[in-house]
Amino acid sequence: MKKHNPILNGPYLIWSAAFIVIPLLVIVYYGLTDKNGIFTFENIIKMGTPENLKALLLALLLSLIATAVCLVMAYPLALILVKMKTLATGFIVTIFIIPMWMNSLLRILAWQTLLERNGVINQMLGFLHLPKLYLINTPYAIALGMIYDFLPFMLLPIYNALEKIDPNVVNASYDLGANRFQTFWRVIFPLTMPGVISGITMVFVPALTTFVISDILGGSKVLLIGNVIEQQFTLVGNWNVGSGLSLVLMVFILISVAVMQHYDKETGAGLVI
């Protein structure tokens, strides 16, 4: 058995310290101190102000909606791709991956062009003599941008989990008298829970913390907690309040990840009887 060389861990440890540990310590320091460096909880308590609490609750709501819609859309699509079993499957999966290679900002700017009042969608509706849709600068536009931007992160884990299922397990379920729904609910879905949990985490966390999507598609009319934190750092220049709000947001993220991991351990290992 080969011995592990600790020297090989050096670059990883340096990278982790420089880009993960140190920035987190800086955020913790600023979040728990005032401008004079005195310890305080005031920066964290400011999350309870009406404006910040409204931004947090709206961010949570839109994140949950985007996660749920991505799951509902991605799971059937992943099932279809797995059942195709043709050379075209890889091509179709690549189509969903290609947008991830493009800068996220450019993709959201494209949706701004589509959704604006005189955009492509409204021009097409006007050509068809249909009423126009005024979605830009609304929570609906932000939710749509989240769903579009994060859908591949839900699709790929579920697709990989479905591909790993042994067809003999599914056939055994049919041989034992289970119908399609029973086979899906008691065999297929439990076996894909690790992929589902991974997809939910990969969609919910960035959706909760995003500020670019709400900046572009929501304008200044819709503020999420990510926008509030970003403004504290860039516009107001108050790193202490911005860091304090970031700490509260990190607690929400850690709780959601812990719940998902616990649920994954409880349900992902076995079948539902």
N, C-alpha and C positions, 0 to 999 in steps of 0.2 A: 504494500500500500504506500503510495507516494505521500510524503509529508508536505503539508501546506506551507508555502513560503510567506511569512508575514510581510516581507518587503513588498510583495505585490499589492498589498492592501494600502500602501502608502499614498499613491495618487488618488484613490477613491476617498480615503480619509481626509486628505487635504482639500479635495473638491467639496466634500460634505461640510467640512468646517467653514470653508470660505463662502459657500453659497446657501447653506441651510442653517447651520448652528449659529454662526455669528449674526446673520440678519435677524434670526428669531430672538436672540439675546438683546439686540438693539431695540426691536419692537417692544419686548418686555420692559426694558429700561425706560423708554420714552412713555410707554403706556401707564407705568406706575409712578411716574414723577411729574412734577410741574415744570414750568420754564426755568425755575431756579434750582432744579435738581432735587427738590424735596419730595419725599414719598407721599403719595396720595392716591385715593380711589376715585377722585372726581372725574377723571377721564373715562373710566369705565361706567360710572353712574350716568354719564351724559347719554348713554344708549337709551335711557328711559325717558328722554324728552319726547314730546309728541311728534316732532318732525322725524327724529331718528327712529323712533319705534314704528312709525308708519312706513318708513322706507324699509325697515327690516321685515315687517310683516308682509309687505308687498313682494319683497324679494323671495321670501319663503313661499308665498302663494304661487308666484310665477314659476319658481323652481320645481315645485311639486307638480304643477300642471305640465310643464315641459317634460319632466321625467316620466310622468304617467303616459303622456301622448307618445313619447319616444318608445316606451315599452310596448304599448299597444300596436304601434306601427312596425317596430323592429322584429318582434317575435314571429308574427305570421310570415313576414318577408324572409326571415332566416329559415323557417320551416320550408318555404317554397324553394329557396336556393339549395337546401340540403337534399330535397327530394328530386331535384332536377337531374343530378348526377351526370351532367354532360360537360363538355369542354366550355360551353357557354357560361357555366356557373362562375368560373374564375374570372371571366371577362366582366360579368355583371357585378361581382364583388369588387373588382378593380374600379368600376365606375363610381362606387360609393366611397372608395378610398381616395381617388384622385382629388376630390375637393379638399381633403385634409392636407394635401401637398401645397395648396394655395394659401396665401396669407389670409387669416380669418378676417382681418379688417377689410380686405378687398371684397370678400364674399358678402359681408354685411352691407358694405356700400352698394353692392349690386341690388340687394333687397330694398335699400332706400330708394334707388332709381325705380324699382318696380312698384313700390307702394305709395310714392308721393302723389299728391293730388292730381298732377298732370302726368303721372307716370305711365309706364307701359300697360299695366293692368287696367287702369281707368280709361285709357285710350281705347283698349280693346272692348271694354264694356260699353263705352260711348258709341263705338262703331256698330255694336250689336243692339243699340237702343236699350241698354239695361242701366239701372241706377248705379251710380259710382259708389265705390267703397272708400271711406275715409279712415284708413287704418294707421297712417303714419302718425307718430307722436302720441301713440296710445299704448296701454299695456298689452293689447292684442298683438301689435306689431312686435313688441319685445318678446312675447311668448313665441311668436312665429319664428323670429330670428334665433332664439334659443333652440327650438326644435330642429330647425334646419342645420344649425352649426354643430349640435351635439348628437344628432341621430346616428352617425357612424360609430360613435363611441358606445352606443347601446347595441347596435347591430353586430359588430364584430365579436364581442365576447359571447353573445348568445349563439351566433353561427358556429364559433369554434367549439362551444359546449355540445351543440347538437351533432356536430361532425364526429365527436368522440364516442357517441353512444353506439354500442354494439347492436347491429340490426337483429341479431339473434335474441336479444332481450325483448325487443319490440315484438318479434314474431312469437316468442314464447307467451307473451301477454295475449295475443290473438288466439293462440292454440288453447289457452286456458279459459277461453270464453269471453274475454273482455271485448267491448266494442271500441270504436275509435275514440270516443270521448273518455271512457274509462282508461284506455291505454295512455292517452295524453296526460290526463290529470294524475294518474297514480304511478306512471312509469316515466314518461318523457319529461314532463315538467319538473318533477323532483330531481332528476338527473342533471337538469340544466340550471338548477338553482345557483351554483357557483358563478355561471356566466351571467345570470340575471342580476345577482347581487353586485358583481363587478360592474355591469353596465349601469345599474342604478347609481352606484357611487361615482362613476366616471361622468355621469350627466348631472347629478344633483349638485355636487361640490362646485364645479366651475360655473354652473348656472346661478348658484347662490352668490358667488363672489364677483360675477361679471359686472363691468361698468362700461365697456366699449359698446356692447350691443344696445344698452339702454341709452347711451350717449347719442348714438347714430339714429336709431329707430324711435327713440322716445323723446329726443331733443331735450330741452330744459323743462319740459312739462311733466315728465315722469322720472322720479328719482328713486333708485334702489339704494340699498345700504352700501353697495360697492361704489356708487357715485358719490355718496356722502363722504366716505373714507378718502376717495381719490381727490375730492375737492379740498379736504382738510390738509392734504399734503401739498397739492399743487397751487391752489388758489388762495386759501387762507394762510398757508404756511405754518399751521399749528400741528407739528409732528406729534405732540403729546396726546391731543384729542384723537387724531387719526390712528395712532398706535393703540390707544385705549379701546376704540371702537373695533379695531382689528382683532384685539384679544378676545372680545366678546364674540365676534364672528367665528374665530378659531374654535371657541368652545362649542358652538353649534355644529361646526364641521366635525370636530372630534367625537361629539355625541352621536351624530348620524353615522359616522364610519364605524364606531363601536357597536351600535345597534345592528348595522348591516352585517358585520363580522359575526356577532353573536347569533343572529338569525341564520347565517350561512352555516355555522357549525351545527345548529340544531336541526336544520332541514335538508342540508345539502348532501349529507352522507348516505341517506337511505331513502327508501321509497315510502310513499304515503299509503298506509294500509286502511 
